[in-house]
Amino acid sequence: MIPGRERWLRRMSCAYRALLLFYPQTFQREHGREMALLFRDSARDVLTNGAGFDVVRFVLHIGHDWARSLFREGVDMTRAVLALRWIATLPLAILTAAAAQQIIGMLITRFSPRSILATVFLMAVIFVTVGIAVAPSRRDSVARIAIGVVMGAAAISAGLGALNMNPGPALFGACMLAGGIAAYLPWRVRLRSRSA
Amino acid sequence: MSRRPHADALLPLTPAVFHILLVLVDGERHGYAIMREVALDSDGALRLGPGTLYGCLRRMLAAGLVDESDERPDPEMDDERRRYYRITDLGTRVVRAEAGRLATAVAAAQARRLFDRKAPASGARR
């Protein structure tokens, strides 16, 4: 390649590398180097074999490709971020349920298994309601987490009751576990039949 | 047990994805080779720029249609920094299904003698 064209190739490659900085970070990291290589090869091809008009056409083509793919990758990245929004459901739902539990705790002065059952049930309902309101497209995941939280609490309660030889919490925990399994199984069957 | 994804679920493909898969059917290629062969296969009608090509490859990698190859066909003759891509089993099934779908569409066009008809003169009213 003659020195004048080599200089043009370097300038064009440099300009293209600057354009690559506008792409989302992950895309740049993943493919930026190869895109720069591909651009350099294409530009060398055009500068060596093409006429002046071909160079202009190539520059317009690259500009159009850059603008279009930049928009597309930006949209994809935004979608990916929005898809993760449902993870925020978990702390929000737990906080709301915990606040509800505090309010109920202030209202109920006498401790009884029935009041615990009512509180846990209400917490699960609030958790699912908040979860589905925040992430309607992830209601299955929210329900799965809610059942997991309820069953985890029940297992702890049953375990502590059994360790302390206290039949009240142990029975309560066992009932909750049975209830959790009873809630989980039909939901699981429904998911299976939907995906079949 | 892993479930095999259904090829039809990914149809129809965009022209860029279809042509990239078609090129990779012949063996693994790097980005520049894919770009050149797509332009050749489509008679220059489809020219992929770096952004479109690597955007498509990123989505195809995520969908499991292609994967990256660790092997280099000839390290002596090739740039070590290039990445090579190869078609997966799912990619082969998908490109076959898409080619079948297009063949059906072309057969329907032929049955209506679309290719025998003269194109309407430009500016003619319907």
Interface residues (C-beta under 8 A of the other chain):
Chain A: Y23 F27 E30 H31 R33 E34 M35 A36 L37 L38 F39 D41 S42 H61 I62 H64 D65 W66 R68 S69 L70 R72 E73 D76
Chain B: G31 Y32 M35 R47 L48 G49 P50 G51 T52 L53 Y54 G55 L57 R58 R59 D79 R81 R82 R83
